[in-house]
Amino acid sequence: MSGGPPAPQPTSILPAKSWLHFVAGGLGGMCGAIVTSPFDVVKTRLQSSLFREKHASIGMVGGGVATLPKRPGLLWNFVETGHIIRDIYRDESPRALFKGLGPTLVGVIPARSINFFAYGNGKQIIANYLNNGQENSWVHLLAAANAGIITGTATNPIWVVKTRLQLSASERNRPTSAANFFGGSWTMIKQIMREEGIRGFYKGLSASYLGVTEGTIQWVLYERLKKISQATEGKGGALEWVGMLGSAGTAKCVASLITYPHEVLRTRLRQPRVNGIVKYTGLLQTLKLVIAEEGARSLYGGLSAHLMRVVPNAAVMYSIYEGILSWGRQQDRKRANAL
């Protein structure tokens, strides 16, 4: 094409191999999930109506004096999170703080692998075909939305099993060893199949699709903040590290605050039947019922535990992801220089 603009030249940073996105995402997701598992258990219970009903009169001692009064305000929510962690540790055992970790890891590793693989490679494909090889916020948005839909569809059954396990506080379902995480998961899988069929594994999928907006906002904001923080490059490894961690944590925090109600709706949709009755049957029905029975504030139930989990989780996950990609680029440079 004579007279046209010159073709874009490759950047100085070599693109990481596509498989590295898969490995880095899975490893980062695994480490983050293990570190923050107790907050995930608390968050799930606070989102659930079953837990709220069971503990409506909790803290009654002796003649019925409440020891844990309900107080409004976000700061009290963080205190409440600490109380719940203490109660689970005391009443159910320390291992109960890691309930659902088995299916969480089974879900997180492929979910993060798929998501980071689809996003990391998808943005390159979208940029090459739609934007002359250049990345921008629209490219990041399309890539993130596509990655979220693929990931949500593939992993929804795993999250249903995880939610059911975390809502179970009975002695017989209490995990006593790492192997029992997976044994409990298999028992729950058979129960869901027997009582609800295949459709039971896809409960909450509509809310998961709604949650694609969270991942999209997170990726777009992360890319933007990371670009801003790149101004620290060359000023020392510590500054670069802090900039990357801050970008990941801030992006996840903002995205979570904007889209959090979908988390509550998804948890309600995944709750088990009570006396053979399904209380929450659809996304809009669940939204209307929750607001009517509990008020709009309940759509932010478990927010403090959620933020205490996802912000450090994102920092751990993205630091490992970027570290592995950086290692891959260094290896590519060494091979290129050796030729």
N, C-alpha and C positions, 0 to 999 in steps of 0.2 A: 504494500500500500504506500505508494510514493507520496511524499509531502505530509504524511501523518506523523504524529508524535512518536518519539523513539520508545521502543519497548521498555517497560520498567526493568531496571537492573536488580539482580539479587542483592539482598541486604547482607551486611557483614555477619549477621547472626544466622547460621545455617539452620534450616528447619529440622526439628527432631524427627526421627523415624516414627512412622505412624504407630507401630506397636508399643513404643515407649509411652505414649499417652495412655494406652490400656493398662500397662504395668504400673505406671506412676499413679494413676488415679485409684487403682485397686489397693495399692500399698498405703497410700495416704488415707483413704477412707477407712481401712482396717485399723490403723493406728489411732485415728481420731475417734472412732467408735469405742474402742477399748477404754481410752482415757476418760471419756465423758459418759459412759454407760449409766452410772447412777442417776444423772440428771435426766436421761432419757426415760428411765422407769418412772421417776417423779412426774415428768411432763405428761406421760401417757395417762397416769392415774388422775391427775388434775383435770385433764381434758374430758375424762369419761364421766358420764352421768351415774354409772354404777358405783364408782368410787365416791362421788359426791354424796349419793344417797346413803351409802354405807357409813360414811363418816360425818353425816349431818349432826349427829349428837356425840361425836368423838370427844374424848377428853373429860367425860363425866366420871368423877371419882367419888367414892363413898356415897354421900347423900345426893349426888347429881350436880356437883359444882364443876363448871366448865373450867378446864385448865388452859385451853387454847382458844380464846375468843377470836371471832372473825373480825378483822380490822381492814378498812379500805386502804387503798394506796399501793403503789408499785413497790415501795420500800418494804412494806409489810409482806408482800408476796415473796420477796427474797428471804425474809425471815421464816415464812411459812415453809418454803422449800427446804430450809435447813432442818426444821422440825420434822418434816415428813421423812427426810433421809435418816434422821435419828431414830424415828419410830420404826421404820422398816428394818434398820440395823438391829434394833433392840427386840422387836416383836417377831420378826421373820428370819433373822440371821443375816450376817454380812453378805452371804452369797445371793440373797434376794435382791440386793442392789444391782446385780448383774443379770436379773431375769430377762429372758429374751435375747441375751447376747449371742447365743448360738445362731438363731435365725437372723439376727441383726448382721452378724459377720457374713453369713451365707448370702444375705441380701446386699449388704454394703459393698462387698468386694466386687461382685459383678455389676452392681448398679453404678458405682463410681468408675469402674473400668469402662463400662459402656458409655456413661455420660461424658467422661473426659476424652475417650476415643472419638465419640461422635462429634463432640464440640471441637476438639483440637484439629481434627482432620476436616470437619465440616466447614469451619470458617475459612480454611485454605481453599477448599473447592468452591464455596460460594464467592469468595473474593476473586478467584481466577475466572469464574464464568460470568459474574455479574458486575464486577467492579475493577476490571483491568488489573487484577492481582493485588489491589490495595485493600487493607483492612480499615474499617471504620465502625462506628457504633451500630449502624444498620446491619452490617455483616455479622457482628457479634450477636445482635438480637436474633436474627434468623437462625444462626447456628445454635444458639442456646435453646430456642424454642423447639427446634427439631430434635436436639439431644434430649430435652426433657420429655417429649412425647414418646420417644423410643424407649427411654429408660423406665418411665412410669408403666408402660404397657408390659414390658418384659418382667418387671420385678414386683408387681402388685401382689401376687399370691404370697410372696415371702413376707411382705409387710403385714398382711392380714394375720398370718400365723404369729408373727412377732407381737402384734398388738394383743391378740387373744392371750398369749402367754403372760404378758406383762400385767394384764388385768386379773389374772388368776393369782390369788393370795393364799390358796388352801395348802395345807401341809403336804398333801399327796403330790402337789405340783411343784413343791419347793425344790429347786435344783440343789443337789448335794455333791455334784462333781461336774467337771467339764463335759464328760461324756453324756451326762443326763440332760444337758442343754439340747442335744440333738435327739435324744430319746424322747424328751418332752415334746419336741417339735413334731416328731413322727406321730405321736399319740394325738396331737392337736390336728394334724393333717387328716388323719383317719376320721376324727370326730367331725370336722367340717365337711368332709366328703360324704359321710353318712347322713348328716342332718340337713345339709344345704346343697350338696352337689357341687359341680364345677363352678356354678355361678357364685358360690360363697367365697371363692378365692379372688373374685374380682369386685368385692364390695369396696366402696370408697374410690373406685377408679375414676369416677367423674370428678371427685374432689382432687384426686391426684393430677388430673389434667388441668384443673383450675390452678393447682399449685405450680404448674409449669411457669406461671408468671413470676414466681419467686426465684426459680433458677435463672430465668431470663434476666430479671433485674440484677441478680447477684453477679452473673457473668459480665454483663455490660458495665456495671459499676466497678467491678474488679479490674477489668481491662483499662478503664479510664483512670482509676486511682493508681494502678500499676504504672501507667504511662507517665503520670505526674511524678511518682516516686522515683522513676528512672533518672531523674535529675541528680539523685544522690550517687549514681554510679561513678566509680573512680575516687570516691571520698572515703572509702573504707568499707570492709565487708560488713561491719556491724550496722552501719547506716542503711546499707542496701537490705539487710535482713529485716531490720525494723520497718522499713518502708513496705516491704512485701507482706510482712505479718499484719501491719496496720491496714493495708489495702484489703486483704482477705477478711479480716475480722470486721472491718467497717462495712464492707459490701454485704456480708451475711447479716449483720445487725439491721441495716436499713431495709434489706429485702424482707427479712422476717417480720419487722414491725409493720410493713405495708400489707403483707399477705397472710398474716398469722391466722385469721379466722378459718381459713380452709383446712388448717391442721386439726382444729377442733371438730369441724364437720366430718373430716375423713375418719377420725378416731371414733366418732359416734356411729358412723355407717359400718364400721368394722367390728362393733361390739357383738358379743354372742347373744343368742336368743335368751330371753328370760321367761321361764315357764312356757316355752314353746312359742313365744310371741316376739315378733320383730318390731321394735319400736320405731326405728329410723329406716325408711325405705327408699328415700331419694334425696338428692342434694337440696332442692328447694324445700321439700317437706321437712327435712332436718333443720334447715335454717329457720323456717317459720316456727317450728315446734320449740327449738332451743330458746329463741327470743321470747316466745309466748310464755314458756314455763319458767325460764330462769333469767330472762333479761339479756340485753345486748352485751353486758359486761362479761357474761359467761363465754362469749366467743373469744375471750382472751384468757381463759382459764389455763394455767400452766405456763403462761408467757415467761415468767421469771426463770423457771427451770429450763425452759426452752432456750432462752438467751444465754444462760449459764452453760448450756451444753454446746449450742451451735457456733457461738463466737470462737471459743478456743478450738473446737472441732475444725472449723474452717481454717484457722491459723495453722494448725498441725497438718491438715490435709493438703493445703495449697503449698506449704513450705516443702513438704516431701515431694509433691508433684513437680514444682519448679526446680527443686534440687536434682531430681532424676533427669528432667529434660536438659538442664544445664550440663550434667555429666554426659549425656548423649551427644550434645553439641561439641563438647570438648573432645570426645572420642572421634567424632567426625573430622574435626580440625587436625587432630594428630594423624589420622589416616591420609587426609588430603595433603598435609605437609610432607608425609613420608613418600608420596608418589613422585 
